[in-house]
Amino acid sequence: MKILFINLPYDGHVVPTIGLVQELIKQGCEVTYLMPLDWRDKIADSGAQFYGYKNHKKLSVQPVNARCIERLGVGKRLEYSKV
């Protein structure tokens, strides 16, 4: 079985998944983890295959872009809630 992990790039989100990743690999699963490049060593130590990308902070620009489009009157109005 092939499994892909995608997570937020913070210790509190990633570290709890490492044991699960290791167990899945031990049971014969092929595990891939997608994270920013600076997480390469921590993920590689888990045994998972690592795929990286340069900058996760660009992902946070998407809601800002959506609001700009909204102001231009293109598309439906999008609602955002603060968590």
N, CA, C and O atoms as a GROMACS GRO file, in nm:
protein
  332
    1MET      N    1   0.085  -0.117   0.000
    1MET     CA    2   0.000   0.000   0.000
    1MET      C    3   0.090   0.124   0.000
    1MET      O    4   0.192   0.128   0.068
    2LYS      N    5   0.050   0.224  -0.078
    2LYS     CA    6   0.122   0.351  -0.082
    2LYS      C    7   0.045   0.454  -0.001
    2LYS      O    8  -0.077   0.467  -0.014
    3ILE      N    9   0.117   0.528   0.083
    3ILE     CA   10   0.054   0.627   0.170
    3ILE      C   11   0.131   0.758   0.158
    3ILE      O   12   0.254   0.760   0.158
    4LEU      N   13   0.056   0.868   0.146
    4LEU     CA   14   0.115   1.002   0.137
    4LEU      C   15   0.076   1.081   0.261
    4LEU      O   16  -0.042   1.093   0.294
    5PHE      N   17   0.176   1.134   0.330
    5PHE     CA   18   0.154   1.225   0.443
    5PHE      C   19   0.180   1.367   0.394
    5PHE      O   20   0.283   1.395   0.333
    6ILE      N   21   0.087   1.456   0.422
    6ILE     CA   22   0.105   1.600   0.399
    6ILE      C   23   0.066   1.665   0.531
    6ILE      O   24  -0.042   1.641   0.583
    7ASN      N   25   0.154   1.748   0.583
    7ASN     CA   26   0.131   1.801   0.716
    7ASN      C   27   0.172   1.946   0.724
    7ASN      O   28   0.240   1.998   0.636
    8LEU      N   29   0.129   2.012   0.830
    8LEU     CA   30   0.176   2.148   0.858
    8LEU      C   31   0.320   2.140   0.907
    8LEU      O   32   0.353   2.049   0.983
    9PRO      N   33   0.406   2.231   0.866
    9PRO     CA   34   0.548   2.222   0.898
    9PRO      C   35   0.584   2.273   1.038
    9PRO      O   36   0.661   2.367   1.053
   10TYR      N   37   0.528   2.210   1.138
   10TYR     CA   38   0.556   2.246   1.277
   10TYR      C   39   0.575   2.117   1.357
   10TYR      O   40   0.508   2.017   1.332
   11ASP      N   41   0.668   2.120   1.452
   11ASP     CA   42   0.699   2.001   1.531
   11ASP      C   43   0.575   1.936   1.592
   11ASP      O   44   0.563   1.814   1.590
   12GLY      N   45   0.484   2.016   1.645
   12GLY     CA   46   0.365   1.963   1.709
   12GLY      C   47   0.273   1.888   1.616
   12GLY      O   48   0.188   1.810   1.661
   13HIS      N   49   0.288   1.910   1.487
   13HIS     CA   50   0.206   1.839   1.388
   13HIS      C   51   0.279   1.718   1.332
   13HIS      O   52   0.218   1.614   1.307
   14VAL      N   53   0.410   1.732   1.312
   14VAL     CA   54   0.488   1.627   1.245
   14VAL      C   55   0.533   1.518   1.342
   14VAL      O   56   0.516   1.399   1.315
   15VAL      N   57   0.590   1.558   1.455
   15VAL     CA   58   0.649   1.461   1.548
   15VAL      C   59   0.551   1.350   1.588
   15VAL      O   60   0.591   1.234   1.594
   16PRO      N   61   0.423   1.381   1.617
   16PRO     CA   62   0.331   1.273   1.654
   16PRO      C   63   0.306   1.171   1.542
   16PRO      O   64   0.260   1.060   1.569
   17THR      N   65   0.336   1.207   1.418
   17THR     CA   66   0.312   1.114   1.307
   17THR      C   67   0.430   1.022   1.279
   17THR      O   68   0.415   0.923   1.206
   18ILE      N   69   0.546   1.052   1.334
   18ILE     CA   70   0.667   0.975   1.302
   18ILE      C   71   0.654   0.828   1.344
   18ILE      O   72   0.692   0.740   1.267
   19GLY      N   73   0.601   0.802   1.461
   19GLY     CA   74   0.581   0.663   1.505
   19GLY      C   75   0.487   0.588   1.413
   19GLY      O   76   0.510   0.471   1.382
   20LEU      N   77   0.381   0.654   1.370
   20LEU     CA   78   0.286   0.593   1.277
   20LEU      C   79   0.354   0.563   1.144
   20LEU      O   80   0.335   0.455   1.087
   21VAL      N   81   0.433   0.657   1.094
   21VAL     CA   82   0.507   0.637   0.969
   21VAL      C   83   0.598   0.514   0.982
   21VAL      O   84   0.601   0.429   0.893
   22GLN      N   85   0.671   0.507   1.091
   22GLN     CA   86   0.764   0.394   1.111
   22GLN      C   87   0.689   0.261   1.119
   22GLN      O   88   0.736   0.161   1.064
   23GLU      N   89   0.575   0.259   1.184
   23GLU     CA   90   0.496   0.136   1.195
   23GLU      C   91   0.441   0.095   1.058
   23GLU      O   92   0.442  -0.023   1.024
   24LEU      N   93   0.393   0.190   0.983
   24LEU     CA   94   0.342   0.159   0.850
   24LEU      C   95   0.451   0.101   0.760
   24LEU      O   96   0.427   0.007   0.684
   25ILE      N   97   0.572   0.158   0.769
   25ILE     CA   98   0.684   0.106   0.690
   25ILE      C   99   0.719  -0.035   0.735
   25ILE      O  100   0.744  -0.123   0.652
   26LYS      N  101   0.718  -0.057   0.866
   26LYS     CA  102   0.749  -0.190   0.921
   26LYS      C  103   0.649  -0.294   0.871
   26LYS      O  104   0.683  -0.411   0.853
   27GLN      N  105   0.524  -0.251   0.848
   27GLN     CA  106   0.420  -0.342   0.800
   27GLN      C  107   0.421  -0.356   0.647
   27GLN      O  108   0.334  -0.421   0.589
   28GLY      N  109   0.518  -0.293   0.582
   28GLY     CA  110   0.534  -0.310   0.438
   28GLY      C  111   0.475  -0.201   0.351
   28GLY      O  112   0.472  -0.214   0.228
   29CYS      N  113   0.428  -0.094   0.411
   29CYS     CA  114   0.372   0.017   0.332
   29CYS      C  115   0.484   0.104   0.276
   29CYS      O  116   0.591   0.115   0.335
   30GLU      N  117   0.458   0.165   0.162
   30GLU     CA  118   0.550   0.263   0.103
   30GLU      C  119   0.498   0.401   0.143
   30GLU      O  120   0.394   0.445   0.095
   31VAL      N  121   0.572   0.469   0.230
   31VAL     CA  122   0.526   0.597   0.285
   31VAL      C  123   0.608   0.710   0.225
   31VAL      O  124   0.730   0.707   0.223
   32THR      N  125   0.536   0.811   0.176
   32THR     CA  126   0.597   0.933   0.124
   32THR      C  127   0.547   1.049   0.208
   32THR      O  128   0.429   1.056   0.243
   33TYR      N  129   0.637   1.141   0.240
   33TYR     CA  130   0.602   1.259   0.319
   33TYR      C  131   0.636   1.383   0.239
   33TYR      O  132   0.748   1.398   0.192
   34LEU      N  133   0.538   1.472   0.222
   34LEU     CA  134   0.556   1.597   0.150
   34LEU      C  135   0.566   1.711   0.251
   34LEU      O  136   0.471   1.738   0.324
   35MET      N  137   0.680   1.777   0.254
   35MET     CA  138   0.705   1.885   0.350
   35MET      C  139   0.801   1.987   0.289
   35MET      O  140   0.862   1.959   0.186
   36PRO      N  141   0.816   2.104   0.353
   36PRO     CA  142   0.918   2.198   0.306
   36PRO      C  143   1.058   2.136   0.314
   36PRO      O  144   1.082   2.046   0.395
   37LEU      N  145   1.147   2.184   0.230
   37LEU     CA  146   1.281   2.126   0.218
   37LEU      C  147   1.359   2.120   0.349
   37LEU      O  148   1.438   2.028   0.368
   38ASP      N  149   1.339   2.215   0.439
   38ASP     CA  150   1.416   2.214   0.564
   38ASP      C  151   1.375   2.102   0.660
   38ASP      O  152   1.436   2.088   0.766
   39TRP      N  153   1.276   2.022   0.625
   39TRP     CA  154   1.235   1.907   0.704
   39TRP      C  155   1.295   1.777   0.653
   39TRP      O  156   1.266   1.670   0.708
   40ARG      N  157   1.377   1.783   0.549
   40ARG     CA  158   1.431   1.663   0.484
   40ARG      C  159   1.494   1.565   0.583
   40ARG      O  160   1.461   1.447   0.581
   41ASP      N  161   1.583   1.612   0.670
   41ASP     CA  162   1.655   1.521   0.761
   41ASP      C  163   1.561   1.454   0.861
   41ASP      O  164   1.572   1.334   0.885
   42LYS      N  165   1.470   1.531   0.919
   42LYS     CA  166   1.379   1.472   1.019
   42LYS      C  167   1.290   1.366   0.956
   42LYS      O  168   1.265   1.261   1.016
   43ILE      N  169   1.242   1.392   0.836
   43ILE     CA  170   1.154   1.295   0.770
   43ILE      C  171   1.234   1.174   0.724
   43ILE      O  172   1.188   1.061   0.736
   44ALA      N  173   1.353   1.197   0.670
   44ALA     CA  174   1.438   1.085   0.624
   44ALA      C  175   1.470   0.991   0.740
   44ALA      O  176   1.478   0.870   0.720
   45ASP      N  177   1.490   1.045   0.858
   45ASP     CA  178   1.518   0.962   0.975
   45ASP      C  179   1.402   0.867   1.009
   45ASP      O  180   1.423   0.765   1.074
   46SER      N  181   1.282   0.901   0.966
   46SER     CA  182   1.166   0.816   0.994
   46SER      C  183   1.160   0.696   0.900
   46SER      O  184   1.091   0.597   0.928
   47GLY      N  185   1.232   0.704   0.790
   47GLY     CA  186   1.229   0.597   0.691
   47GLY      C  187   1.138   0.625   0.573
   47GLY      O  188   1.138   0.550   0.475
   48ALA      N  189   1.060   0.732   0.581
   48ALA     CA  190   0.970   0.768   0.471
   48ALA      C  191   1.048   0.830   0.356
   48ALA      O  192   1.154   0.888   0.376
   49GLN      N  193   0.993   0.816   0.238
   49GLN     CA  194   1.050   0.884   0.122
   49GLN      C  195   1.010   1.030   0.134
   49GLN      O  196   0.894   1.060   0.165
   50PHE      N  197   1.102   1.121   0.109
   50PHE     CA  198   1.078   1.263   0.127
   50PHE      C  199   1.063   1.332  -0.008
   50PHE      O  200   1.144   1.313  -0.099
   51TYR      N  201   0.959   1.413  -0.019
   51TYR     CA  202   0.944   1.506  -0.130
   51TYR      C  203   0.930   1.644  -0.069
   51TYR      O  204   0.849   1.664   0.022
   52GLY      N  205   1.010   1.739  -0.118
   52GLY     CA  206   1.010   1.871  -0.058
   52GLY      C  207   0.972   1.981  -0.153
   52GLY      O  208   0.974   1.964  -0.275
   53TYR      N  209   0.937   2.093  -0.096
   53TYR     CA  210   0.910   2.213  -0.174
   53TYR      C  211   0.975   2.331  -0.102
   53TYR      O  212   1.008   2.321   0.017
   54LYS      N  213   0.994   2.440  -0.172
   54LYS     CA  214   1.075   2.551  -0.122
   54LYS      C  215   1.009   2.633  -0.012
   54LYS      O  216   1.070   2.654   0.093
   55ASN      N  217   0.888   2.680  -0.032
   55ASN     CA  218   0.835   2.780   0.060
   55ASN      C  219   0.687   2.757   0.088
   55ASN      O  220   0.602   2.782   0.003
   56HIS      N  221   0.657   2.710   0.209
   56HIS     CA  222   0.518   2.689   0.246
   56HIS      C  223   0.445   2.820   0.275
   56HIS      O  224   0.322   2.822   0.276
   57LYS      N  225   0.517   2.927   0.300
   57LYS     CA  226   0.452   3.053   0.335
   57LYS      C  227   0.373   3.111   0.218
   57LYS      O  228   0.279   3.187   0.240
   58LYS      N  229   0.409   3.075   0.096
   58LYS     CA  230   0.332   3.122  -0.020
   58LYS      C  231   0.190   3.066  -0.018
   58LYS      O  232   0.099   3.125  -0.076
   59LEU      N  233   0.170   2.952   0.048
   59LEU     CA  234   0.037   2.893   0.056
   59LEU      C  235  -0.058   2.984   0.131
   59LEU      O  236  -0.178   2.984   0.104
   60SER      N  237  -0.007   3.063   0.226
   60SER     CA  238  -0.092   3.150   0.306
   60SER      C  239  -0.138   3.273   0.228
   60SER      O  240  -0.222   3.348   0.277
   61VAL      N  241  -0.084   3.294   0.109
   61VAL     CA  242  -0.123   3.408   0.027
   61VAL      C  243  -0.256   3.382  -0.043
   61VAL      O  244  -0.321   3.476  -0.087
   62GLN      N  245  -0.296   3.258  -0.055
   62GLN     CA  246  -0.417   3.224  -0.130
   62GLN      C  247  -0.543   3.296  -0.080
   62GLN      O  248  -0.616   3.350  -0.163
   63PRO      N  249  -0.571   3.299   0.052
   63PRO     CA  250  -0.690   3.374   0.095
   63PRO      C  251  -0.682   3.523   0.062
   63PRO      O  252  -0.783   3.585   0.030
   64VAL      N  253  -0.563   3.581   0.068
   64VAL     CA  254  -0.544   3.722   0.034
   64VAL      C  255  -0.577   3.742  -0.114
   64VAL      O  256  -0.645   3.837  -0.150
   65ASN      N  257  -0.528   3.651  -0.199
   65ASN     CA  258  -0.558   3.660  -0.342
   65ASN      C  259  -0.707   3.648  -0.368
   65ASN      O  260  -0.762   3.718  -0.453
   66ALA      N  261  -0.773   3.559  -0.294
   66ALA     CA  262  -0.917   3.541  -0.312
   66ALA      C  263  -0.991   3.669  -0.276
   66ALA      O  264  -1.088   3.705  -0.344
   67ARG      N  265  -0.948   3.737  -0.171
   67ARG     CA  266  -1.013   3.863  -0.132
   67ARG      C  267  -0.990   3.971  -0.238
   67ARG      O  268  -1.080   4.051  -0.263
   68CYS      N  269  -0.873   3.974  -0.299
   68CYS     CA  270  -0.846   4.072  -0.405
   68CYS      C  271  -0.937   4.046  -0.524
   68CYS      O  272  -0.990   4.140  -0.583
   69ILE      N  273  -0.956   3.920  -0.560
   69ILE     CA  274  -1.045   3.886  -0.670
   69ILE      C  275  -1.187   3.928  -0.637
   69ILE      O  276  -1.261   3.978  -0.722
   70GLU      N  277  -1.224   3.907  -0.510
   70GLU     CA  278  -1.358   3.944  -0.464
   70GLU      C  279  -1.380   4.094  -0.479
   70GLU      O  280  -1.487   4.137  -0.523
   71ARG      N  281  -1.280   4.173  -0.443
   71ARG     CA  282  -1.292   4.319  -0.454
   71ARG      C  283  -1.307   4.364  -0.599
   71ARG      O  284  -1.370   4.466  -0.627
   72LEU      N  285  -1.248   4.288  -0.689
   72LEU     CA  286  -1.260   4.321  -0.831
   72LEU      C  287  -1.394   4.279  -0.888
   72LEU      O  288  -1.425   4.310  -1.003
   73GLY      N  289  -1.474   4.207  -0.808
   73GLY     CA  290  -1.606   4.165  -0.852
   73GLY      C  291  -1.606   4.040  -0.938
   73GLY      O  292  -1.702   4.013  -1.010
   74VAL      N  293  -1.498   3.963  -0.931
   74VAL     CA  294  -1.490   3.840  -1.009
   74VAL      C  295  -1.527   3.723  -0.921
   74VAL      O  296  -1.471   3.708  -0.812
   75GLY      N  297  -1.619   3.640  -0.964
   75GLY     CA  298  -1.655   3.520  -0.889
   75GLY      C  299  -1.748   3.550  -0.772
   75GLY      O  300  -1.790   3.664  -0.752
   76LYS      N  301  -1.777   3.445  -0.696
   76LYS     CA  302  -1.866   3.457  -0.581
   76LYS      C  303  -1.791   3.514  -0.461
   76LYS      O  304  -1.668   3.506  -0.453
   77ARG      N  305  -1.866   3.571  -0.370
   77ARG     CA  306  -1.808   3.620  -0.245
   77ARG      C  307  -1.770   3.500  -0.160
   77ARG      O  308  -1.850   3.408  -0.141
   78LEU      N  309  -1.649   3.500  -0.108
   78LEU     CA  310  -1.600   3.391  -0.024
   78LEU      C  311  -1.604   3.432   0.122
   78LEU      O  312  -1.566   3.544   0.156
   79GLU      N  313  -1.647   3.344   0.207
   79GLU     CA  314  -1.651   3.369   0.350
   79GLU      C  315  -1.534   3.300   0.417
   79GLU      O  316  -1.502   3.186   0.384
   80TYR      N  317  -1.469   3.367   0.509
   80TYR     CA  318  -1.358   3.311   0.585
   80TYR      C  319  -1.392   3.321   0.732
   80TYR      O  320  -1.447   3.422   0.778
   81SER      N  321  -1.360   3.218   0.806
   81SER     CA  322  -1.382   3.223   0.949
   81SER      C  323  -1.247   3.212   1.019
   81SER      O  324  -1.158   3.139   0.974
   82LYS      N  325  -1.234   3.284   1.127
   82LYS     CA  326  -1.110   3.279   1.206
   82LYS      C  327  -1.119   3.162   1.301
   82LYS      O  328  -1.221   3.141   1.367
   83VAL      N  329  -1.012   3.085   1.306
   83VAL     CA  330  -1.009   2.968   1.393
   83VAL      C  331  -0.917   2.996   1.508
   83VAL      O  332  -0.899   2.911   1.595
   0.00000   0.00000   0.00000
